[in-house]
Amino acid sequence: MAKFKIKKGDKVVVLTGKDKGKTGEVKQILTEERKVIVGGVNEQTKHRKPSQTSAGGLDKIEAPIHVSNVAIVDPKTNKATRVGYKTVGDRKVRVARGSGEAID
């Protein structure tokens, strides 16, 4: 199982691709595929057929992005940053490498 430094609910910025520079919140992490789903980023159109319960039409869905193409937003500077770890007391806390600010 892969271990990510990015968690669900983190604010991230896209580093490459058609949505480069956009920010959003991580909605879901797909560990087996090493991808994340970010709200409002990498939106694609899905065609749905009508059924008895819902009308058909076009739906916008967020497609997964590889975890290497996103970076956590530094809480102090609002720029992309790498993540490090620091022990505070008996807890292990994620910190932004750029400013040293705690993320958790």
HELIX and SHEET records of a PDB file:
HELIX    1   1 VAL A   67  ASN A   69  5                                   3    
SHEET    1   A 6 ILE A  65  HIS A  66  0                                        
SHEET    2   A 6 LYS A  35  VAL A  38 -1                                        
SHEET    3   A 6 THR A  23  LEU A  30 -1                                        
SHEET    4   A 6 LYS A  11  VAL A  14 -1                                        
SHEET    5   A 6 VAL A  70  VAL A  73 -1                                        
SHEET    6   A 6 ALA A  80  THR A  81 -1                                        
SHEET    1   B 2 GLU A  43  ARG A  48  0                                        
SHEET    2   B 2 GLY A  57  GLU A  62 -1                                        
SHEET    1   C 2 VAL A  83  VAL A  88  0                                        
SHEET    2   C 2 ARG A  91  ALA A  96 -1                                        
END                                                                             
